Amino acid sequence: MELEPGSAILIYEASENDSNMFYATGFLAPDKFIYLKTRDREAIFLSDLEIDRARSQAKVREVLPLKRFIAKSKERGVESPKIADVLQEIFEEFEVRELIVPSNFGVKYADLVRERGYKVSFKDEPFFEERRHKTPQEVEFIRNAIKAAQTALDRAIDMISGSRIQGDLLVYNGEPLTSERVKREISVTLIGMDYLAKHTIVACGAQSAEPHNRGSGPLRPHQPIVIDLFPKDLNTGYHADMTRTVVRGEASEEVKRMFDAVLLAQKRAIDMIKPGVDGKDVHNAVVETFKEMGFETGEVEGKMQGFFHGTGHGIGLDVHEWPRISSSSEILEEGDVVTVEPGLYYPQIGGVRIEDDVLVTENGREVLSEYPKVLELK
């Protein structure tokens, strides 16, 4: 973003928890630190604990010791300088009067800064608009995350396909196969590759009809099992996001029809993706595909059914980034990496969702997550 004289970007957060801070600094730290960018200068301010590491790892121009500004505040007569005192010293050195902060910037800190006479403006996401356009290196980080996700997905599907059907249970190595057991195996597989799995979904039967139900309890034969995983690379911070739906045994005719419809809707959506296309049109094509194939969306007995979420979203340092592919207008641009994840959900039948990650290229698109889409595991 363009900065006027006297204005600056300010972030005060731990980069392990805040993707904007990590994007700006390239430095991963568990504790809060200060990032400031003016038209002419860019710096981070850290304690002695982290400053040497930051000097070798951070991508900002200046890495400055926090104690220098604490000492300045003490010289003014402040016995025990607080964060507002330190910030004031920094702002005066950097000749800052107006600050632009992310929408998640703490109200407490904003009030403290305002009390010192500084103007604070909040900017909604995307805070750094350039984040949506992935560089070749960022695309490679996402590709690596996808490979890790596919390895974990292999392990999950191997467990399901290798299970025995025993009555209304799936049994693996002599024990009932549960959602928790498969999710644990996914987590172990990913952590062994330096990837973190959080909130992984392995949902069976009626649970699969709730898009964000993580799943629990025994996995059942002849019922849809939605597996949705979105691992984070612990070194680069980038994510993948993939979903497959499988049935161990024989799927019902309704589930087969749902699966075919989701496959077709996803293909039509992916085929539309290119620079200049409105994500709203892509989403509407998915909606129309489901209508054409006889799948209605609406509320029945207090529960939504059919297709009632967006078609996709950007992916990168966060699992959900800009742009969105939904009922809201959003023009796709070269460098976007988006998910395409249509789904159908009916409580009495279950859910079917298929999700892949797609790069918007100069003239079209590239599907980054090539992985088999097979419903029945015999």
C-alpha positions as CSV (number, residue, x, y, z in Angstrom):
1,M,0.0,0.0,0.0
2,E,1.1,3.6,-0.7
3,L,2.2,5.5,2.4
4,E,2.2,9.3,2.7
5,P,4.9,11.2,4.7
6,G,4.2,10.9,8.4
7,S,2.1,7.7,8.0
8,A,3.2,4.1,8.7
9,I,2.0,0.5,8.9
10,L,2.1,-0.9,12.4
11,I,1.7,-4.5,13.5
12,Y,2.2,-5.7,17.0
13,E,1.7,-9.5,17.1
14,A,3.5,-12.9,17.3
15,S,4.3,-14.0,13.8
16,E,3.6,-17.6,14.7
17,N,-0.1,-16.6,15.2
18,D,-0.4,-13.8,12.7
19,S,0.1,-14.4,9.0
20,N,0.3,-10.7,8.1
21,M,3.2,-10.3,10.5
22,F,5.0,-13.4,9.1
23,Y,4.3,-12.2,5.5
24,A,5.8,-8.8,6.3
25,T,8.9,-9.9,8.2
26,G,9.7,-13.5,7.1
27,F,10.6,-14.1,10.8
28,L,8.8,-16.7,12.8
29,A,8.6,-16.0,16.5
30,P,6.2,-17.1,19.3
31,D,6.1,-13.8,21.2
32,K,4.8,-10.4,20.1
33,F,7.2,-7.9,18.5
34,I,6.8,-4.6,16.7
35,Y,6.8,-4.1,12.9
36,L,6.8,-0.6,11.5
37,K,7.0,0.5,7.8
38,T,7.1,4.1,6.6
39,R,7.5,5.4,3.1
40,D,11.3,5.3,3.5
41,R,12.0,2.8,6.3
42,E,11.0,-0.7,7.4
43,A,12.0,-2.2,10.7
44,I,11.2,-4.7,13.4
45,F,12.0,-4.2,17.1
46,L,12.9,-7.1,19.3
47,S,14.2,-8.1,22.7
48,D,17.8,-9.4,23.1
49,L,16.3,-12.9,23.2
50,E,15.4,-12.9,19.5
51,I,17.4,-10.1,17.9
52,D,20.4,-12.2,16.7
53,R,18.1,-14.8,15.1
54,A,16.1,-12.1,13.5
55,R,19.1,-10.4,12.0
56,S,20.0,-13.7,10.2
57,Q,16.4,-14.7,9.2
58,A,14.1,-11.6,8.9
59,K,13.7,-10.1,5.4
60,V,13.1,-6.5,6.7
61,R,15.7,-3.7,6.2
62,E,16.3,-2.9,9.8
63,V,16.3,-5.1,12.9
64,L,16.5,-2.9,15.9
65,P,16.9,-3.6,19.7
66,L,13.9,-2.8,21.7
67,K,16.1,-1.9,24.7
68,R,17.3,1.2,22.8
69,F,13.9,2.7,22.8
70,I,13.2,1.6,26.4
71,A,16.4,3.5,27.4
72,K,15.2,6.6,25.6
73,S,11.9,6.5,27.5
74,K,13.7,6.2,30.8
75,E,15.8,9.2,29.8
76,R,12.5,11.1,29.6
77,G,11.8,10.2,33.2
78,V,9.6,7.1,32.7
79,E,10.6,4.8,35.5
80,S,9.1,1.6,34.0
81,P,8.3,2.1,30.3
82,K,5.2,0.3,29.0
83,I,4.5,-0.6,25.3
84,A,2.8,2.8,24.7
85,D,6.0,4.6,25.9
86,V,8.2,2.5,23.7
87,L,6.0,3.0,20.7
88,Q,6.1,6.8,21.2
89,E,9.9,6.7,21.1
90,I,9.8,4.7,17.9
91,F,7.2,6.9,16.3
92,E,9.2,10.0,17.1
93,E,12.4,8.6,15.6
94,F,10.6,7.5,12.5
95,E,8.6,10.8,12.3
96,V,5.2,9.0,12.4
97,R,1.9,10.7,13.2
98,E,-0.6,8.4,11.5
99,L,-0.8,4.7,11.7
100,I,-2.5,2.0,9.6
101,V,-3.1,-1.2,11.5
102,P,-4.8,-4.6,10.7
103,S,-8.4,-5.1,11.7
104,N,-7.3,-7.5,14.5
105,F,-5.0,-4.9,16.1
106,G,-5.9,-4.8,19.8
107,V,-8.3,-2.1,20.9
108,K,-6.2,-1.7,24.1
109,Y,-3.1,-0.8,22.1
110,A,-5.0,1.4,19.6
111,D,-6.5,3.4,22.5
112,L,-3.1,3.8,24.2
113,V,-1.6,5.1,20.9
114,R,-4.5,7.5,20.4
115,E,-4.1,8.9,23.9
116,R,-0.6,9.9,22.9
117,G,-2.0,12.0,20.0
118,Y,-1.5,9.6,17.1
119,K,-4.2,8.9,14.5
120,V,-5.0,5.1,14.1
121,S,-6.8,3.7,11.0
122,F,-7.9,0.1,10.6
123,K,-7.6,-1.7,7.3
124,D,-9.7,-4.8,6.6
125,E,-8.4,-8.0,5.1
126,P,-6.6,-8.4,2.8
127,F,-4.3,-6.1,4.8
128,F,-1.4,-6.7,2.3
129,E,-3.3,-7.0,-0.9
130,E,-0.3,-8.4,-2.7
131,R,-0.6,-11.5,-0.6
132,R,-3.3,-12.9,-2.9
133,H,-0.8,-13.0,-5.8
134,K,1.5,-15.9,-5.1
135,T,5.1,-15.8,-6.2
136,P,6.7,-18.9,-7.9
137,Q,8.3,-19.7,-4.5
138,E,5.0,-19.4,-2.7
139,V,3.4,-21.7,-5.2
140,E,6.2,-24.2,-4.6
141,F,5.6,-24.0,-0.9
142,I,1.9,-24.8,-1.5
143,R,2.8,-27.7,-3.9
144,N,5.0,-29.2,-1.1
145,A,2.1,-28.9,1.3
146,I,-0.2,-30.6,-1.2
147,K,2.3,-33.5,-1.5
148,A,2.3,-33.9,2.3
149,A,-1.5,-33.8,2.3
150,Q,-1.6,-36.5,-0.4
151,T,0.7,-38.7,1.6
152,A,-1.5,-38.4,4.7
153,L,-4.6,-38.9,2.6
154,D,-3.0,-42.1,1.2
155,R,-2.6,-43.3,4.7
156,A,-6.2,-42.6,5.7
157,I,-7.7,-44.2,2.6
158,D,-5.4,-47.2,3.1
159,M,-6.8,-47.7,6.6
160,I,-10.4,-47.5,5.4
161,S,-9.9,-49.7,2.3
162,G,-7.9,-52.2,4.4
163,S,-10.6,-52.5,7.0
164,R,-13.0,-55.4,7.2
165,I,-16.8,-55.0,7.1
166,Q,-18.2,-56.6,10.2
167,G,-21.9,-55.9,10.6
168,D,-22.3,-52.1,10.8
169,L,-18.7,-51.5,11.7
170,L,-15.4,-51.2,9.9
171,V,-12.7,-53.2,11.7
172,Y,-9.0,-52.5,11.2
173,N,-6.3,-54.7,12.8
174,G,-8.8,-56.2,15.1
175,E,-10.3,-53.0,16.4
176,P,-13.2,-50.8,15.3
177,L,-12.0,-48.1,12.9
178,T,-13.0,-44.7,14.3
179,S,-12.8,-41.1,13.1
180,E,-10.4,-40.4,15.9
181,R,-8.1,-43.2,14.9
182,V,-7.9,-42.1,11.3
183,K,-7.4,-38.4,12.3
184,R,-4.6,-39.5,14.7
185,E,-2.9,-41.4,11.9
186,I,-3.2,-38.3,9.6
187,S,-1.6,-36.1,12.3
188,V,1.2,-38.6,13.0
189,T,2.0,-38.9,9.2
190,L,2.0,-35.1,8.7
191,I,4.1,-34.3,11.8
192,G,6.7,-36.7,10.6
193,M,7.1,-34.5,7.6
194,D,7.1,-31.2,9.6
195,Y,3.5,-30.4,8.8
196,L,0.8,-29.6,11.4
197,A,-2.8,-31.0,11.0
198,K,-5.4,-29.0,12.9
199,H,-9.2,-29.6,12.8
200,T,-8.9,-32.4,10.3
201,I,-12.3,-33.8,9.3
202,V,-13.1,-37.5,9.0
203,A,-16.9,-37.5,9.1
204,C,-19.1,-40.5,8.3
205,G,-22.8,-40.9,7.5
206,A,-25.1,-38.2,9.0
207,Q,-22.0,-36.4,10.3
208,S,-20.7,-35.9,6.8
209,A,-23.8,-33.9,6.0
210,E,-22.5,-31.1,8.3
211,P,-19.6,-29.5,6.3
212,H,-17.6,-28.5,9.4
213,N,-18.4,-31.5,11.6
214,R,-14.9,-33.0,12.4
215,G,-16.4,-36.4,12.9
216,S,-16.4,-38.8,15.8
217,G,-17.0,-42.4,16.7
218,P,-17.0,-45.5,14.5
219,L,-16.8,-45.4,10.8
220,R,-19.5,-47.4,9.1
221,P,-19.6,-49.4,5.9
222,H,-21.7,-48.4,2.9
223,Q,-21.8,-44.8,4.1
224,P,-20.0,-41.7,2.8
225,I,-16.9,-40.7,4.7
226,V,-15.7,-37.1,4.1
227,I,-11.9,-36.6,4.6
228,D,-10.9,-33.0,4.7
229,L,-7.3,-32.0,5.6
230,F,-5.5,-28.7,5.5
231,P,-1.9,-29.1,6.8
232,K,0.4,-26.2,7.5
233,D,4.1,-26.4,6.7
234,L,5.9,-25.7,10.1
235,N,8.9,-24.2,8.2
236,T,7.3,-22.0,5.6
237,G,3.8,-21.5,7.1
238,Y,2.0,-22.4,3.9
239,H,-1.1,-24.6,3.6
240,A,-2.7,-27.2,1.4
241,D,-6.5,-27.9,1.5
242,M,-7.9,-31.1,0.1
243,T,-11.1,-33.2,0.4
244,R,-12.1,-36.6,-0.8
245,T,-15.2,-38.6,-0.1
246,V,-15.1,-42.4,0.0
247,V,-17.4,-45.3,0.9
248,R,-16.0,-48.6,2.2
249,G,-18.3,-51.2,0.6
250,E,-21.2,-50.3,-1.7
251,A,-22.5,-46.7,-1.9
252,S,-26.3,-46.2,-2.2
253,E,-27.7,-45.0,-5.5
254,E,-28.4,-41.6,-3.9
255,V,-24.7,-41.2,-2.8
256,K,-23.5,-42.3,-6.3
257,R,-25.7,-39.6,-7.9
258,M,-24.4,-37.0,-5.5
259,F,-20.8,-38.0,-6.1
260,D,-21.3,-37.8,-9.9
261,A,-23.0,-34.4,-9.5
262,V,-20.2,-33.0,-7.3
263,L,-17.5,-34.3,-9.8
264,L,-19.3,-32.6,-12.7
265,A,-19.8,-29.4,-10.8
266,Q,-16.2,-29.3,-9.8
267,K,-15.0,-29.9,-13.3
268,R,-17.2,-27.1,-14.7
269,A,-15.9,-24.7,-12.0
270,I,-12.3,-25.6,-12.6
271,D,-12.7,-25.3,-16.4
272,M,-14.0,-21.7,-15.9
273,I,-11.1,-20.5,-13.9
274,K,-8.8,-18.0,-15.5
275,P,-7.8,-14.3,-15.0
276,G,-10.7,-11.9,-15.4
277,V,-13.4,-14.4,-14.5
278,D,-15.8,-13.4,-11.7
279,G,-15.8,-16.0,-8.9
280,K,-19.5,-15.3,-8.6
281,D,-20.0,-16.7,-12.1
282,V,-18.0,-19.8,-11.2
283,H,-20.1,-20.3,-8.0
284,N,-23.3,-19.8,-10.0
285,A,-22.2,-22.5,-12.4
286,V,-21.9,-25.0,-9.6
287,V,-25.3,-24.0,-8.2
288,E,-26.9,-24.4,-11.7
289,T,-25.2,-27.8,-12.2
290,F,-26.8,-29.1,-9.0
291,K,-30.2,-27.8,-10.0
292,E,-29.9,-29.4,-13.5
293,M,-29.2,-32.7,-11.8
294,G,-32.1,-32.5,-9.5
295,F,-30.4,-31.5,-6.2
296,E,-32.3,-28.7,-4.4
297,T,-30.9,-26.5,-1.7
298,G,-32.9,-25.2,1.2
299,E,-33.9,-25.5,4.9
300,V,-35.8,-28.7,5.9
301,E,-36.9,-29.1,9.5
302,G,-34.5,-26.5,10.7
303,K,-31.4,-27.9,8.8
304,M,-29.9,-26.7,5.6
305,Q,-29.5,-29.3,2.9
306,G,-28.1,-29.3,-0.7
307,F,-25.3,-26.9,-1.5
308,F,-25.1,-24.1,1.0
309,H,-21.5,-22.9,1.2
310,G,-19.1,-21.1,-1.1
311,T,-17.4,-22.9,-4.0
312,G,-13.9,-21.9,-2.9
313,H,-11.4,-19.6,-1.3
314,G,-7.8,-18.5,-1.5
315,I,-5.1,-20.4,0.3
316,G,-1.6,-19.6,1.4
317,L,-0.3,-18.6,4.9
318,D,-3.9,-18.9,6.0
319,V,-6.2,-21.7,5.2
320,H,-8.9,-19.2,4.2
321,E,-7.6,-16.1,2.3
322,W,-8.7,-13.8,-0.5
323,P,-10.2,-14.2,-3.1
324,R,-13.5,-16.0,-2.4
325,I,-15.4,-18.0,-5.0
326,S,-18.9,-17.4,-3.8
327,S,-22.1,-15.5,-4.3
328,S,-20.2,-12.3,-3.9
329,S,-18.4,-10.8,-6.9
330,E,-14.6,-11.2,-6.9
331,I,-12.5,-11.1,-10.1
332,L,-9.9,-13.8,-10.3
333,E,-6.3,-12.7,-11.1
334,E,-3.1,-14.4,-12.2
335,G,-1.3,-15.7,-9.2
336,D,-4.3,-16.6,-7.1
337,V,-4.3,-20.0,-5.6
338,V,-7.9,-21.1,-4.8
339,T,-9.7,-24.1,-3.6
340,V,-12.6,-25.5,-5.6
341,E,-14.8,-27.5,-3.3
342,P,-18.4,-28.1,-4.2
343,G,-20.5,-30.4,-2.0
344,L,-23.9,-31.8,-1.4
345,Y,-25.3,-32.5,2.0
346,Y,-28.5,-34.3,3.0
347,P,-28.9,-35.4,6.7
348,Q,-30.8,-38.6,5.8
349,I,-28.1,-39.6,3.3
350,G,-24.9,-38.0,4.2
351,G,-22.5,-35.6,2.5
352,V,-20.2,-35.6,-0.5
353,R,-17.5,-33.0,-1.0
354,I,-14.5,-33.0,-3.3
355,E,-11.8,-30.3,-3.1
356,D,-8.7,-29.4,-5.0
357,D,-6.2,-26.5,-5.1
358,V,-6.0,-24.5,-8.3
359,L,-3.5,-21.9,-9.5
360,V,-4.7,-19.1,-11.7
361,T,-2.2,-18.9,-14.5
362,E,-1.6,-16.2,-17.2
363,N,-4.0,-17.8,-19.6
364,G,-6.0,-20.3,-17.5
365,R,-5.4,-22.5,-14.6
366,E,-3.3,-25.4,-13.2
367,V,-4.8,-28.0,-10.8
368,L,-2.1,-28.4,-8.2
369,S,-3.6,-31.3,-6.3
370,E,-3.9,-34.2,-8.7
371,Y,-5.3,-37.1,-6.6
372,P,-7.7,-39.9,-7.5
373,K,-11.4,-39.3,-7.1
374,V,-12.8,-42.7,-6.4
375,L,-16.0,-43.2,-4.4
376,E,-16.2,-46.9,-3.5
377,L,-13.4,-48.7,-1.8
378,K,-14.1,-52.4,-2.3
